[in-house]
Amino acid sequence: MSASSASSSSAVPDFRTEAQDLQDDLVTLRRALHANPELGYQLPFTQKTVLEELADLGLEITTGESLTSIVAVLKGGRPGPAVLLRGDMDALPVAEDTGLDYASTNGNMHACGHDMHTAGLVGAARLLAAHRDELPGSIVFMFQPAEEVEGGAEPMIAEGLLEAAGVPLVAAYGIHVEADERGRFTTKGGPLMAGFADLNLKVHGAGGHSSQPQATRDPVPAVAEIALALNTMVSRSFDIFDPVVVSVTQLEGSQASNIIPDTAKLTASVRYLSADSIALLQERVPEIAESIARAHRCTAEVDFPIGFPVTVNNPAETSTVIDRLSEVFGAEHVEEMAAPRMGSEDFSYVLQNVPGTFVFLGATPEGVDPNAETNHSPRVVFDDGLLGDQAAALAYLAFARLVDELG
């Protein structure tokens, strides 16, 4: 256990025990959200439900202008800085196939557990508000739409999220449930999740009849060669210890078998773990595409927008988080990850500005194979019996971090 963890633990309430009294209410909330999933930036039902849950806690609440976000600030009874806690609220366009009594029927689904995140953050707000007088600082509760699409964290930051408490933020934490061993927390310092980019590429030639390819400048072979060359590029241009993933997911030519098109298209998903890698990708991808297109007497048009940045956990914060979760839940329920994951997460924007830690929590129900269905599956299920522990973990991490600032 780190010195800071040991010094603050005795001053932190027993949130895990207190959370037991909230468990039933949090389950009810989670299931209401699960049955009514909403997509993207506009989540009116979800926002209204969360606002009702927070109404009696004495928080300073603001709602988003460009999205249905909620920023709720708890001012403690003692002066100090602030800690941010985040829960994302949006669902996926997945038709649910779980057979649950409270399953969604609107064609969307909380297949990534954001209903758990929202209910867990409401629970953390209730736990911390009950100890307002002892709290040495402020807590910012970040209820975020649009994690699954372009990313709601960035507009929330632009609308003043990081300044909402009126004092500096010293740490930020988030917990994400996943299909994994029930009750196991996993995380690591440094790069935790990949950044991503979308590659949209067009090769322009001159089409014609399929029986006379010599009279055309056929873009289809060029696109096919580019697809293969991108795979070769990864193994020949990038260090295996700083991995890059390029997955070509769509190829498009003409709409008929006897037509050579003027234009052929390629779409790919790109994941990376460092600034050096994305910089090299931005150089190499257009170079490869344009060179191959030119060899086929065609031209290449490359659109390569960068999405979420790499999610980077602060190493010092993460070491303390691992100690504290081990202290509260037992070391056997906390595991340090050996390597980053190649999925992406827009909490990365917060961690670019505030030192903090993102944590995974295994939430596969007992008796269910955690490898059977993954996040985003129409059949994945999460155990909302963990909501009390999820809320307690967030509350404990935030309170203890503010106690650290007391010296």
C-alpha positions, 0 to 999 in steps of 0.5 A: 500500500502506498503511503498516501493510501495508508494515511487517508484510509482511516479518514474515509467513510465505510462507503461499501457498507453504506452502499448496501442500503442503496442497492435496491434503489440503484437496481430499480434505476438501472433497470428503468434506464436499461428498458429505455435506451437512447442514442447519441447526444440527445437523451431526454428520458435518461437526463430527466430520470437522472435529474430526478434522482439528484434533485434532493442532494443539494448539488449545483446542477447544470445541463448541456447546451449542445447535448443532454449532459448533466454536470452536478457539483457537490461542495464539501463542508471543508475547503479543498480542490475537486475530483471528477467522477464520470458515468456515460449514459448513451446506448447502442443501436443494437436490438436486444436479445437477452430475454430479460424481464426489463429488456429494451424493445425500442431497437436500441440496447445498453449493450456496453453497460452505460446504464450501470455506469449512470446508476453507479454514479448516482449512487456515488453522488448519494454516498458522498452527499451524505458526508458533505460536512466532512468532505474536504473539497468538491466533487464533479459528477459528469453524466455524459451522452454520446460516448459511443459516437463522436464523443460527448466528453469533448463538447462537455469540456468545451462547455465548462466541465473542467471549471464547474467546481470553481477550484482546480481538479486534482484527479478524475476517475471512471469505472467501466463494466465489462464481460469479465469475472464478476467483481474483478477490477482491472487497470494499469498505468500509462496507455490503457486504451487505443486512440482511433482514426477512420480511414476513408479512401477513394481511388478515381479512374475512368470506368467503362464496360467490363469486357474492355478493361484496356479502355478504362483506368480501373480503380478496383485493382488499385483499391485491392492492392492498397488493402493488402499494402496497408496490412503489410505496412503495419508489420514493416513500419511499426514496432511490435511493442507499440502496436497499431491495428489497421482493419479494412472493413469495407470495399466498394466498386460498381453496382453491377458485375459488367461495369468498371466504375469510375471510383472505388472506395475503401474504409478502414478502422485504425487503432494506435497507442502513441503519438509517434504511431499516429504521426507515422500513419498520417504520413505512410497511409497517403503515401501508399495510397497515392503511389499505388493509385498512380501505378494504375493511372488513377488518383487517390483521395484520402480522408483520415480524420482522427477520433478519440486520443489514446486513453492514458492513465496517470501512473502515480494515480493508478498505483494509488487506485490499485492500492485503494481498491485492494484495501476495500475489495480485497487484493484478490479482486484487483488485477493490474493489466499486462498490456493496453486494450485496442478499444477506444474511450473518450474519457481520454479527453478528460485524462489529457487535462486531469491526472486520473485513472480509468478502471474496468469492472467485471460484471458477468453474472455468476454462472454465466461464461464471461467469454460467451458474449462480449460488450456490444453483443445483443445477448450480453448481460451485466450483474446489477447486484454490483451497483453498490460496489461500483458506487462505493468504489467511485465514492471511496476513490474521490473522498480519499483523493481529497483527503490526500490534499490535506497532507 
